Amino acid sequence: MIQAKQISKSFSPKIKALSSVSFDIQKGEVIYLLGESGSGKSTLVKILAGLEDADKGQITVDGEKISGPSKHLVPGYKNIAYVSQDFKLEEFLRVSENIARKIPYLRGTEKTDRINVLLETCGLSHKKDAYPPELSGGEQQRIAMAAKIAHSPDVVLMDEPFSNLDIPLKRKLRQDILKMLKKEKSTVVVVSHDPAEALGVADRIMVLEKGQLIQFDSPKRIYRYPKTLYVAKLLGEINQVKMAGRERLIRPEKFELAQNGSFEGDISKCVFQGDRYHLWVDSVLSESPILMYSQKPLPAKDKIAFNIIH
C-alpha cells in the first residue's frame, strides 16, 4: 500500500507544485495520473520514488517512510522503480547484459529465463546480443524499461514512458508490460496525457490541477460523473448545457438523434471522424455549439431533433 498525507512542494514562493495532496493506493492497483502540463504529476511521482523532497507531508510504502535526496546519499529505493522518458544503457554491454546487471542476485537458468521473458514482452528477443548503439531510440527505450523492472519491484512509477513510441507499438508494449506487472502484483502509477489509455487500463484515475488533487475514482465514475469541467475535459469531449435553470456537463454520446426528440437545433458543421460523424449543433440549451455524434452525414443548416439519454 502507498499512503500519501498532505504532500506539499514549492519550487519558489510563486510556484507551488503540490498543495496538501493525500491519497491511498492499494497493493497491485494500476493508477493513472492525469492533468495538464504543470499540474504537478511528475513532481508527485518523483516524491513517491524518493527522488525529490516534499516540503511538507509524508509518503509511506507498506509502512516504510519514503524520504528524498536530503536524507539519502543515493536517492531512491530498491523496491520502487522509477521509469521516465530518459533511458540510459551501457553502450558497451549487450542488450541481455544490460538487463542482467539489474538482477545480479539471480543465477543460471533463473536469470536467463527472466531476461528472456522481459525481452519477449518488449518484442526484442531477436536483439538480445545487439549493443545499444545498434538499436533505434524506441528499441533502446524498451530495453531500458525492461531493465528497470527486471528485479520485480513492489512499486513501479512510470512518467510517460511510452510517449516516444508509435501508437501501435505503444499499445502493445503498454498492454504486455502492465499485464506482466499485474501478474507480479506490482503497484503501478502511470503519468499520462492519454485519456483513452487511462480509461482502458487503469483501476483508478487520479486528476491533478495546479498541484491539487481534484478527483480520484474509477475510470467509469470519473468519466460519467466528473466533479469539475476541468476533469470532464481531460477525459474526453464534453458539452456545457443549461437545463431547468442549472448547468450540466453532458458527453456527446448522451445526445440521441430522434425524429420526435424533446429538443431541437440547427447543424452548424458536420465532420467525418472515421467510425462516426461529429455534428456541431446550435441550440437554446447552450451558448456554444453542442457536439453530438451521428452514424451518417447530415447537411449543415439542417434542423434536427434530439433527446438526452440519462
Kinemage of the C-alpha trace (Angstrom):
@kinemage 1
@onewidth
@group {chain A} dominant
@subgroup {mainchain}
@vectorlist {calphas} color= white
{ca met a 1} P 0.000 0.000 0.000
{ca ile a 2} L 1.086 3.557 -0.772
{ca gln a 3} L -0.133 6.297 1.564
{ca ala a 4} L 0.373 9.995 0.916
{ca lys a 5} L -0.579 12.516 3.596
{ca gln a 6} L -0.713 16.269 2.986
{ca ile a 7} L 2.125 16.345 0.414
{ca ser a 8} L 3.167 19.896 -0.498
{ca lys a 9} L 6.023 21.107 -2.673
{ca ser a 10} L 7.067 24.573 -3.877
{ca phe a 11} L 9.948 25.496 -6.156
{ca ser a 12} L 9.660 29.194 -5.285
{ca pro a 13} L 7.234 31.408 -3.333
{ca lys a 14} L 5.248 31.848 -6.540
{ca ile a 15} L 5.461 28.287 -7.890
{ca lys a 16} L 3.513 25.711 -5.871
{ca ala a 17} L 3.883 22.305 -7.488
{ca leu a 18} L 1.735 20.403 -4.962
{ca ser a 19} L -0.687 21.543 -2.261
{ca ser a 20} L -1.751 19.158 0.536
{ca val a 21} L -2.179 16.081 -1.678
{ca ser a 22} L -3.429 12.983 0.186
{ca phe a 23} L -4.448 9.539 -1.084
{ca asp a 24} L -4.191 5.774 -0.503
{ca ile a 25} L -3.265 3.245 -3.213
{ca gln a 26} L -3.867 -0.458 -2.615
{ca lys a 27} L -1.299 -3.129 -3.402
{ca gly a 28} L -1.483 -4.302 -7.017
{ca glu a 29} L -3.551 -1.355 -8.278
{ca val a 30} L -2.801 0.331 -11.606
{ca ile a 31} L -3.268 4.075 -11.122
{ca tyr a 32} L -3.180 6.632 -13.939
{ca leu a 33} L -2.250 10.210 -13.091
{ca leu a 34} L -3.766 12.844 -15.393
{ca gly a 35} L -3.531 16.614 -15.515
{ca glu a 36} L -2.440 19.488 -17.712
{ca ser a 37} L 1.248 20.313 -18.074
{ca gly a 38} L 2.410 21.969 -14.868
{ca ser a 39} L -0.275 20.301 -12.724
{ca gly a 40} L 2.341 18.544 -10.561
{ca lys a 41} L 2.192 14.992 -11.960
{ca ser a 42} L 5.931 14.453 -12.479
{ca thr a 43} L 6.801 16.144 -9.183
{ca leu a 44} L 4.424 13.823 -7.346
{ca val a 45} L 5.842 10.598 -8.803
{ca lys a 46} L 9.407 11.770 -8.099
{ca ile a 47} L 8.457 12.351 -4.453
{ca leu a 48} L 6.817 8.889 -4.394
{ca ala a 49} L 10.067 7.439 -5.762
{ca gly a 50} L 12.214 9.208 -3.161
{ca leu a 51} L 13.934 11.252 -5.889
{ca glu a 52} L 12.510 14.588 -4.751
{ca asp a 53} L 11.954 16.033 -1.277
{ca ala a 54} L 8.493 17.163 -0.218
{ca asp a 55} L 8.314 20.423 1.744
{ca lys a 56} L 5.558 19.004 3.933
{ca gly a 57} L 3.729 15.722 4.371
{ca gln a 58} L 4.663 12.074 4.402
{ca ile a 59} L 4.799 9.145 1.971
{ca thr a 60} L 4.810 5.546 3.198
{ca val a 61} L 5.020 2.310 1.194
{ca asp a 62} L 3.916 -0.727 3.189
{ca gly a 63} L 4.525 1.294 6.337
{ca glu a 64} L 8.072 2.370 5.371
{ca lys a 65} L 8.560 6.133 5.289
{ca ile a 66} L 9.878 7.359 1.935
{ca ser a 67} L 12.478 10.129 2.140
{ca gly a 68} L 14.093 12.201 -0.588
{ca pro a 69} L 17.676 13.186 -1.506
{ca ser a 70} L 18.142 15.295 1.646
{ca lys a 71} L 18.110 12.073 3.701
{ca his a 72} L 19.928 9.723 1.311
{ca leu a 73} L 23.341 9.943 -0.330
{ca val a 74} L 21.968 7.839 -3.190
{ca pro a 75} L 18.277 8.771 -3.721
{ca gly a 76} L 15.678 6.114 -4.441
{ca tyr a 77} L 14.581 2.735 -3.115
{ca lys a 78} L 15.358 -0.749 -4.386
{ca asn a 79} L 11.719 -1.869 -4.211
{ca ile a 80} L 10.498 1.235 -6.112
{ca ala a 81} L 11.258 1.522 -9.847
{ca tyr a 82} L 11.038 4.943 -11.483
{ca val a 83} L 10.733 4.782 -15.279
{ca ser a 84} L 10.853 8.024 -17.278
{ca gln a 85} L 11.364 9.064 -20.910
{ca asp a 86} L 15.098 9.306 -20.236
{ca phe a 87} L 16.787 5.984 -20.825
{ca lys a 88} L 20.393 5.116 -20.078
{ca leu a 89} L 22.004 1.913 -21.264
{ca glu a 90} L 25.616 0.818 -21.065
{ca glu a 91} L 26.621 1.063 -24.715
{ca phe a 92} L 29.482 -1.433 -24.384
{ca leu a 93} L 27.227 -4.134 -22.917
{ca arg a 94} L 24.899 -6.297 -24.988
{ca val a 95} L 21.140 -5.899 -24.564
{ca ser a 96} L 20.892 -9.060 -22.449
{ca glu a 97} L 23.819 -7.886 -20.310
{ca asn a 98} L 22.160 -4.507 -19.682
{ca ile a 99} L 19.202 -6.356 -18.194
{ca ala a 100} L 21.323 -8.949 -16.402
{ca arg a 101} L 23.272 -6.317 -14.454
{ca lys a 102} L 19.988 -5.282 -12.784
{ca ile a 103} L 19.407 -8.782 -11.382
{ca pro a 104} L 22.853 -9.882 -10.100
{ca tyr a 105} L 21.253 -11.984 -7.365
{ca leu a 106} L 19.773 -14.423 -9.900
{ca arg a 107} L 21.873 -17.277 -11.225
{ca gly a 108} L 21.915 -19.691 -14.153
{ca thr a 109} L 18.638 -20.596 -15.850
{ca glu a 110} L 16.607 -18.430 -13.460
{ca lys a 111} L 18.435 -15.319 -14.679
{ca thr a 112} L 18.284 -16.435 -18.326
{ca asp a 113} L 14.549 -17.144 -18.086
{ca arg a 114} L 13.878 -13.720 -16.540
{ca ile a 115} L 15.844 -11.940 -19.281
{ca asn a 116} L 14.030 -13.907 -21.989
{ca val a 117} L 10.601 -13.080 -20.539
{ca leu a 118} L 11.426 -9.358 -20.443
{ca leu a 119} L 12.828 -9.353 -23.988
{ca glu a 120} L 9.764 -11.202 -25.266
{ca thr a 121} L 7.473 -8.711 -23.505
{ca cys a 122} L 9.297 -5.848 -25.232
{ca gly a 123} L 9.261 -7.657 -28.578
{ca leu a 124} L 13.058 -7.616 -28.799
{ca ser a 125} L 14.098 -11.228 -28.261
{ca his a 126} L 15.979 -11.106 -31.575
{ca lys a 127} L 18.090 -8.199 -30.311
{ca lys a 128} L 19.452 -9.789 -27.141
{ca asp a 129} L 23.024 -9.943 -28.459
{ca ala a 130} L 22.971 -6.454 -30.002
{ca tyr a 131} L 24.659 -3.404 -28.487
{ca pro a 132} L 22.596 -0.255 -27.661
{ca pro a 133} L 24.127 1.883 -30.477
{ca glu a 134} L 22.783 -0.712 -32.930
{ca leu a 135} L 19.210 -0.118 -31.711
{ca ser a 136} L 16.735 2.594 -32.631
{ca gly a 137} L 15.734 5.132 -29.985
{ca gly a 138} L 12.433 3.333 -29.406
{ca glu a 139} L 14.182 -0.017 -29.020
{ca gln a 140} L 16.640 1.447 -26.528
{ca gln a 141} L 13.732 2.863 -24.541
{ca arg a 142} L 12.024 -0.525 -24.419
{ca ile a 143} L 15.199 -2.248 -23.226
{ca ala a 144} L 15.742 0.437 -20.578
{ca met a 145} L 12.186 -0.131 -19.359
{ca ala a 146} L 12.759 -3.893 -19.208
{ca ala a 147} L 15.942 -3.341 -17.184
{ca lys a 148} L 14.099 -1.049 -14.753
{ca ile a 149} L 11.500 -3.677 -13.883
{ca ala a 150} L 13.790 -6.718 -14.117
{ca his a 151} L 14.024 -7.125 -10.326
{ca ser a 152} L 10.210 -7.277 -9.902
{ca pro a 153} L 9.841 -4.094 -7.820
{ca asp a 154} L 6.902 -3.724 -5.436
{ca val a 155} L 6.085 -0.295 -6.892
{ca val a 156} L 6.596 0.882 -10.484
{ca leu a 157} L 6.274 4.609 -11.213
{ca met a 158} L 6.097 5.488 -14.909
{ca asp a 159} L 6.465 9.095 -16.066
{ca glu a 160} L 5.127 8.948 -19.641
{ca pro a 161} L 7.495 6.131 -20.619
{ca phe a 162} L 5.623 5.262 -23.832
{ca ser a 163} L 5.368 8.782 -25.285
{ca asn a 164} L 8.194 8.410 -27.815
{ca leu a 165} L 6.830 5.200 -29.345
{ca asp a 166} L 4.488 4.955 -32.324
{ca ile a 167} L 0.842 4.271 -31.464
{ca pro a 168} L 0.527 0.537 -32.385
{ca leu a 169} L 3.781 -0.336 -30.583
{ca lys a 170} L 2.844 1.826 -27.601
{ca arg a 171} L -0.480 -0.013 -27.209
{ca lys a 172} L 1.094 -3.473 -27.368
{ca leu a 173} L 4.031 -2.654 -25.101
{ca arg a 174} L 1.784 -0.977 -22.543
{ca gln a 175} L -0.591 -3.936 -22.564
{ca asp a 176} L 2.205 -6.512 -22.221
{ca ile a 177} L 4.140 -4.674 -19.505
{ca leu a 178} L 1.074 -3.890 -17.397
{ca lys a 179} L -0.114 -7.490 -17.761
{ca met a 180} L 3.262 -8.709 -16.510
{ca leu a 181} L 3.336 -6.227 -13.616
{ca lys a 182} L -0.191 -7.202 -12.592
{ca lys a 183} L 0.841 -10.859 -12.630
{ca glu a 184} L 3.726 -9.967 -10.328
{ca lys a 185} L 1.316 -7.939 -8.152
{ca ser a 186} L 3.335 -4.750 -8.504
{ca thr a 187} L 1.601 -1.475 -7.675
{ca val a 188} L 1.789 0.800 -10.729
{ca val a 189} L 1.399 4.579 -11.059
{ca val a 190} L 1.496 5.946 -14.611
{ca val a 191} L 1.740 9.624 -15.601
{ca ser a 192} L -0.059 10.057 -18.916
{ca his a 193} L -1.609 12.598 -21.278
{ca asp a 194} L -3.702 9.905 -22.967
{ca pro a 195} L -7.245 9.676 -21.512
{ca ala a 196} L -8.203 6.724 -23.734
{ca glu a 197} L -5.214 4.783 -22.395
{ca ala a 198} L -6.163 5.644 -18.811
{ca leu a 199} L -9.824 4.713 -19.259
{ca gly a 200} L -8.884 1.402 -20.865
{ca val a 201} L -6.370 0.010 -18.372
{ca ala a 202} L -6.452 1.908 -15.050
{ca asp a 203} L -8.070 0.560 -11.902
{ca arg a 204} L -8.440 4.172 -10.768
{ca ile a 205} L -7.607 7.594 -12.201
{ca met a 206} L -6.154 10.489 -10.239
{ca val a 207} L -6.580 14.029 -11.603
{ca leu a 208} L -4.341 16.919 -10.560
{ca glu a 209} L -4.992 20.601 -11.263
{ca lys a 210} L -2.448 23.249 -10.297
{ca gly a 211} L -0.951 20.958 -7.677
{ca gln a 212} L -4.250 19.935 -6.084
{ca leu a 213} L -5.918 16.526 -6.183
{ca ile a 214} L -9.315 17.186 -7.767
{ca gln a 215} L -10.744 13.681 -8.198
{ca phe a 216} L -9.577 10.102 -7.588
{ca asp a 217} L -12.027 7.481 -8.805
{ca ser a 218} L -12.691 4.503 -11.078
{ca pro a 219} L -12.488 5.168 -14.841
{ca lys a 220} L -16.233 4.688 -15.242
{ca arg a 221} L -17.190 7.075 -12.425
{ca ile a 222} L -14.646 9.743 -13.270
{ca tyr a 223} L -15.791 9.728 -16.914
{ca arg a 224} L -19.512 9.692 -16.184
{ca tyr a 225} L -19.508 11.872 -13.069
{ca pro a 226} L -16.642 14.391 -13.313
{ca lys a 227} L -16.572 16.769 -10.367
{ca thr a 228} L -15.477 19.768 -12.432
{ca leu a 229} L -15.345 20.953 -16.044
{ca tyr a 230} L -11.545 20.599 -15.891
{ca val a 231} L -11.831 16.878 -15.036
{ca ala a 232} L -14.501 16.365 -17.694
{ca lys a 233} L -12.367 17.926 -20.448
{ca leu a 234} L -9.330 15.818 -19.539
{ca leu a 235} L -11.300 12.608 -20.047
{ca gly a 236} L -12.918 13.492 -23.372
{ca glu a 237} L -15.292 15.740 -25.266
{ca ile a 238} L -17.875 17.498 -23.101
{ca asn a 239} L -20.763 19.921 -23.533
{ca gln a 240} L -21.991 22.527 -21.069
{ca val a 241} L -25.756 22.878 -21.312
{ca lys a 242} L -28.321 24.685 -19.218
{ca met a 243} L -31.432 22.746 -18.233
{ca ala a 244} L -34.072 23.602 -15.631
{ca gly a 245} L -32.089 26.636 -14.590
{ca arg a 246} L -28.811 24.814 -13.876
{ca glu a 247} L -25.700 23.929 -15.839
{ca arg a 248} L -24.953 20.301 -16.677
{ca leu a 249} L -21.950 18.554 -18.216
{ca ile a 250} L -23.038 16.098 -20.910
{ca arg a 251} L -20.889 13.829 -23.103
{ca pro a 252} L -21.615 13.852 -26.883
{ca glu a 253} L -22.766 10.214 -26.838
{ca lys a 254} L -25.566 11.159 -24.446
{ca phe a 255} L -27.329 13.052 -27.239
{ca glu a 256} L -29.598 10.816 -29.323
{ca leu a 257} L -30.912 11.995 -32.673
{ca ala a 258} L -34.669 11.349 -32.816
{ca gln a 259} L -37.365 12.412 -35.253
{ca asn a 260} L -39.672 13.482 -32.422
{ca gly a 261} L -36.996 14.441 -29.940
{ca ser a 262} L -37.630 16.722 -26.975
{ca phe a 263} L -35.077 19.313 -28.156
{ca glu a 264} L -34.250 20.988 -31.448
{ca gly a 265} L -31.229 22.576 -33.042
{ca asp a 266} L -29.567 23.588 -36.298
{ca ile a 267} L -26.475 21.780 -37.611
{ca ser a 268} L -23.616 24.238 -37.990
{ca lys a 269} L -20.959 21.720 -39.044
{ca cys a 270} L -20.596 18.002 -39.837
{ca val a 271} L -17.148 16.354 -39.895
{ca phe a 272} L -16.191 12.756 -40.760
{ca gln a 273} L -14.204 11.106 -37.932
{ca gly a 274} L -13.756 7.513 -39.102
{ca asp a 275} L -16.256 5.432 -37.150
{ca arg a 276} L -18.808 8.267 -36.946
{ca tyr a 277} L -19.562 11.873 -37.825
{ca his a 278} L -19.194 14.785 -35.437
{ca leu a 279} L -22.101 17.211 -35.504
{ca trp a 280} L -21.974 20.701 -34.037
{ca val a 281} L -25.492 21.852 -33.293
{ca asp a 282} L -26.734 25.322 -32.351
{ca ser a 283} L -29.391 25.064 -29.663
{ca val a 284} L -31.001 27.166 -26.953
{ca leu a 285} L -29.515 24.680 -24.445
{ca ser a 286} L -26.043 26.155 -24.857
{ca glu a 287} L -24.310 29.382 -25.802
{ca ser a 288} L -21.737 27.302 -27.734
{ca pro a 289} L -22.489 24.701 -30.433
{ca ile a 290} L -23.234 21.280 -28.909
{ca leu a 291} L -21.122 18.349 -30.085
{ca met a 292} L -23.033 15.132 -30.760
{ca tyr a 293} L -22.427 12.026 -32.878
{ca ser a 294} L -24.124 10.631 -35.961
{ca gln a 295} L -23.630 7.425 -37.963
{ca lys a 296} L -24.339 9.233 -41.234
{ca pro a 297} L -23.509 12.648 -42.688
{ca leu a 298} L -26.097 15.386 -42.249
{ca pro a 299} L -26.101 18.678 -44.159
{ca ala a 300} L -25.133 21.896 -42.421
{ca lys a 301} L -28.068 24.236 -41.660
{ca asp a 302} L -30.465 21.273 -41.379
{ca lys a 303} L -32.789 21.355 -38.390
{ca ile a 304} L -32.665 18.238 -36.180
{ca ala a 305} L -34.424 16.930 -33.085
{ca phe a 306} L -32.722 15.021 -30.278
{ca asn a 307} L -33.117 13.593 -26.797
{ca ile a 308} L -30.704 13.463 -23.887
{ca ile a 309} L -30.102 9.935 -22.566
{ca his a 310} L -29.884 9.707 -18.794
